Amino acid sequence: MSSLQKRSLSALLMLAIFIGALLFSPTVFVLLILIVSAIAAKEWLFLVMPHLRERKGITIFLMILLAVLAVLIPFFYSVEFQMLLYRKFTIIFPIDPIDLPIRILIPAFLAVAIWLLDKAIISPECNKETCRSRQFMSIGLVYIMLSTTAILWIYAHGRLYGDGSDGVYLILLLCSMVWATDIFAYFSGKTIGGAKMAPKISPNKTWAGLIGGMAGSAIVAMIFGLPKFSIGLFSTTPLYYMGLMGAVLAVIGQVGDLIVSALKRKYNLKDTGNIIPGHGGVLDRIDGLLLVSLAFALIITILEVI
């Protein structure tokens, strides 16, 4: 089986699992996102803290547990999740004005807890490289957890404040733009080639690929904006705005991809893991989605305000 065939089969399987969970029930979809995010958090830990890769036992278990909690808690503390879970406007925790700071501070606090755990138990001596790795670890965990919260907020917000199907529509729009960017960028880069975009970070990325990815994402966004398909917030958004949004998010997605690529190059790794045949790790697959989800949540917020 060729590499492309293996990648294609893995992609189809992942797509089937994702769409199945999205359409089956909110609970299954939320659990899937949390599991994927926890695996990505673990991969980030092992990526930027290489000394953990050979360590086994309770310490690693505790660090992964903290990473999982960092995924669960920010969303658990969000009003949208409570409303979605209990199907009524009952706020279990009185947060209101401090909701956003809590979403930011909790993953930050847990990242610091992991930092202290590593410093106290695993690597008491902090040389320049180890200290820098801990900084990357803290920033990365906050980044992943906030992106996870953004994805789940987009889904819950659409379900709660739309007609029930808005959440599915928004998630499909978000992911389709990211997928289109990757697919169009890959084939445009392979077919056209040309100048490299960031040869020291990701030698295979070209400017032709970026333009192709922007075009693909813009086309997908405009398709979702057609009257036949659009619902809720984007049903009244002009098609050229949809296309512009798709193109801008494609660029943001490529930036997210380059962030992870830069870290892999720094730590001399080809992939962040090997859990997905032909694709590497989970983080390799969602690197663009992480940053795009934050930008998309911001766009939704802005559109609702104006």
C-alpha positions in Angstrom: 0.0 0.0 0.0 1.4 3.4 -1.0 1.8 6.3 1.4 -0.9 8.2 -0.3 -3.3 5.2 -0.1 -2.6 4.8 3.6 -3.1 8.5 4.2 -6.4 8.4 2.3 -7.8 5.4 4.1 -6.8 6.9 7.5 -8.4 10.2 6.5 -11.7 8.5 5.4 -11.8 6.6 8.7 -11.2 9.7 10.7 -13.8 11.6 8.7 -16.4 8.8 9.3 -15.8 8.8 13.0 -15.9 12.6 13.2 -19.1 13.0 11.2 -20.7 10.0 12.9 -20.1 11.6 16.4 -21.2 15.0 15.2 -24.5 13.7 13.9 -25.1 11.1 16.5 -25.4 13.1 19.7 -23.9 16.1 21.5 -22.5 13.9 24.2 -20.6 11.7 21.9 -19.2 14.6 19.9 -18.0 16.5 23.0 -16.3 13.3 24.4 -14.6 12.8 21.0 -13.2 16.4 21.0 -12.0 16.0 24.6 -10.3 12.7 23.9 -8.6 14.1 20.8 -7.5 17.2 22.7 -6.1 15.2 25.6 -4.0 13.1 23.1 -2.8 16.3 21.4 -1.9 17.7 24.8 0.1 14.6 25.6 1.9 14.8 22.2 2.7 18.4 22.9 4.2 17.5 26.3 6.4 14.8 24.7 7.3 17.0 21.8 8.7 19.9 23.8 10.0 17.9 26.8 12.0 15.1 25.2 13.3 13.8 28.5 9.8 12.5 29.2 9.7 10.2 26.2 11.7 7.5 28.0 10.1 7.9 31.4 7.3 5.6 32.5 5.2 5.2 35.6 3.2 7.3 37.9 4.8 10.6 37.1 3.9 10.5 33.4 0.4 9.3 34.3 0.0 12.3 36.6 1.2 14.7 33.9 -1.2 13.3 31.3 -4.0 13.4 33.9 -3.3 17.1 34.4 -3.4 17.6 30.7 -6.8 15.9 30.5 -8.1 18.0 33.3 -6.9 21.1 31.5 -9.1 20.0 28.6 -12.1 19.2 30.7 -12.3 22.0 33.3 -12.4 25.2 31.0 -15.4 23.8 29.1 -17.0 22.5 32.3 -16.9 26.0 33.7 -18.6 27.5 30.6 -22.3 28.6 30.7 -22.9 27.1 27.3 -21.8 23.6 28.4 -23.9 23.7 31.4 -27.0 24.7 29.4 -26.3 22.0 26.8 -25.7 19.3 29.4 -28.7 20.0 31.5 -30.9 21.3 28.7 -32.1 24.2 30.8 -31.0 27.7 31.7 -29.5 26.6 35.1 -26.1 27.9 36.0 -24.4 25.4 38.3 -21.5 27.7 39.1 -22.0 31.5 39.6 -19.4 32.7 37.1 -21.0 35.2 34.7 -18.6 38.2 34.6 -15.5 36.2 35.3 -16.3 33.3 32.9 -13.7 34.2 30.3 -10.8 34.8 32.8 -11.6 31.4 34.4 -11.4 29.7 31.0 -8.0 31.3 30.5 -6.6 30.9 34.1 -7.6 27.3 34.7 -5.5 25.8 31.8 -2.7 28.3 32.7 -2.8 27.1 36.3 -2.6 23.5 35.3 0.2 24.2 32.9 2.1 25.7 35.8 1.3 22.7 37.9 2.8 20.4 35.3 5.8 22.7 35.1 6.3 22.4 38.9 5.8 18.7 38.8 8.5 18.3 36.2 10.8 20.7 38.1 10.3 19.0 41.5 10.3 15.3 40.5 11.7 14.7 37.0 14.3 17.3 36.3 15.2 19.3 39.4 18.2 20.9 37.6 17.0 23.5 35.1 19.5 24.2 32.4 18.7 26.7 29.6 17.2 24.1 27.3 15.0 22.5 30.0 13.7 25.9 31.1 12.8 26.8 27.5 11.1 23.5 27.1 8.9 24.2 30.1 8.0 27.5 28.7 7.0 25.9 25.4 5.0 23.3 27.4 3.1 25.9 29.3 2.3 28.0 26.3 1.3 25.0 24.3 -1.1 23.5 26.8 -2.9 26.9 27.3 -3.1 27.1 23.5 -4.6 23.6 23.0 -7.0 24.1 25.9 -8.3 27.4 24.7 -8.7 26.1 21.2 -10.6 23.1 22.6 -12.8 25.5 24.5 -13.4 27.5 21.3 -14.4 24.5 19.3 -16.9 23.3 21.9 -18.2 26.8 22.4 -18.8 27.2 18.7 -20.8 23.9 18.8 -22.7 24.5 22.0 -23.4 28.2 21.1 -24.8 27.2 17.7 -27.1 24.5 19.2 -28.3 26.7 22.1 -28.8 30.0 20.3 -29.8 28.7 16.9 -32.5 26.3 15.8 -30.6 23.2 17.0 -28.8 22.4 13.8 -26.6 25.5 13.9 -24.0 23.8 16.0 -23.5 21.0 13.4 -23.5 23.6 10.6 -20.8 25.8 12.3 -18.5 22.8 13.1 -18.9 21.5 9.5 -18.1 24.9 8.1 -15.1 25.3 10.4 -13.6 21.9 9.7 -14.4 22.0 5.9 -12.4 25.2 5.5 -9.5 23.7 7.3 -9.7 20.4 5.3 -10.0 22.3 2.0 -7.0 24.4 2.9 -4.9 21.3 3.5 -6.1 19.5 0.4 -5.9 22.4 -2.0 -2.5 23.4 -0.6 -1.1 19.9 -0.9 -2.1 19.4 -4.5 -1.4 23.0 -5.6 2.1 22.7 -4.1 2.7 19.4 -5.7 1.4 20.4 -9.1 2.8 24.0 -9.4 5.7 23.9 -7.0 7.7 27.2 -7.0 9.1 29.3 -4.3 9.2 27.9 -0.8 7.2 29.7 1.9 9.3 28.8 4.9 12.1 26.5 3.8 13.8 26.4 7.2 10.6 25.4 9.0 8.6 23.4 6.5 10.5 22.7 3.3 7.5 21.3 1.5 5.3 24.4 1.8 5.2 26.7 -1.2 3.5 30.0 -1.9 1.5 28.3 -4.6 0.3 25.9 -2.0 -0.8 28.7 0.2 -2.7 30.4 -2.6 -4.3 27.1 -3.5 -5.3 26.6 0.1 -6.8 30.1 0.3 -8.8 29.4 -2.9 -10.1 26.1 -1.6 -11.1 27.4 1.7 -12.8 30.4 0.1 -14.8 28.2 -2.3 -15.9 26.0 0.5 -17.0 29.0 2.7 -19.0 30.4 -0.2 -20.7 27.0 -0.8 -21.7 27.0 2.9 -23.0 30.6 2.4 -25.3 29.7 -0.5 -29.0 30.2 0.4 -29.6 26.5 -0.1 -27.1 25.5 2.6 -26.6 28.4 4.9 -28.5 28.7 8.2 -28.4 30.8 11.3 -25.7 33.5 11.6 -24.3 33.1 8.1 -27.6 32.9 6.2 -27.5 36.7 5.7 -23.7 37.0 5.2 -22.8 38.1 1.6 -21.0 35.5 -0.4 -17.9 37.7 -0.9 -17.6 38.0 2.8 -17.8 34.3 3.2 -15.1 33.9 0.6 -12.9 36.5 2.3 -13.4 34.7 5.6 -12.4 31.4 4.1 -9.2 32.9 2.6 -8.2 34.7 5.8 -8.8 31.5 7.9 -6.7 29.5 5.4 -3.7 31.8 6.1 -4.3 31.5 9.8 -4.4 27.7 9.5 -1.1 27.7 7.7 0.4 29.8 10.5 -0.9 27.2 13.0 0.7 24.5 10.9 4.0 26.3 10.8 4.0 26.8 14.6 4.0 23.0 15.2 6.4 22.4 12.3 8.9 24.8 13.8 8.7 22.9 17.1 9.2 19.6 15.4 12.2 20.9 13.6 13.6 22.3 16.8 13.3 19.0 18.5 14.3 16.9 15.4 11.0 15.0 15.0 9.2 14.3 11.8 5.8 13.7 13.5 4.4 14.4 16.9 3.3 10.8 17.2 2.4 7.6 15.3 -1.2 7.0 16.4 -2.6 7.7 12.9 -1.2 5.5 10.0 0.2 7.7 7.3 -0.4 10.9 9.2 1.7 10.7 12.4 0.1 12.1 15.5 -3.1 13.8 16.4 -1.3 17.1 16.7 0.0 16.8 13.2 -3.6 16.6 12.0 -5.2 19.4 14.0 -2.3 21.9 14.1 -4.1 24.3 11.7 -7.5 23.7 13.3 -6.3 24.8 16.7 -5.5 28.4 15.6 -8.4 28.6 13.1 -11.0 27.7 15.8 -9.9 30.6 17.9 -10.2 33.0 15.0 -13.6 31.5 13.9 -15.0 31.9 17.4 -13.9 35.5 17.3 -15.5 36.1 13.9 -18.8 34.6 15.2 -18.7 36.9 18.3 -18.0 40.0 16.1 -20.8 39.1 13.6 -23.3 38.7 16.5 -22.3 42.1 17.9 -22.6 44.0 14.7 
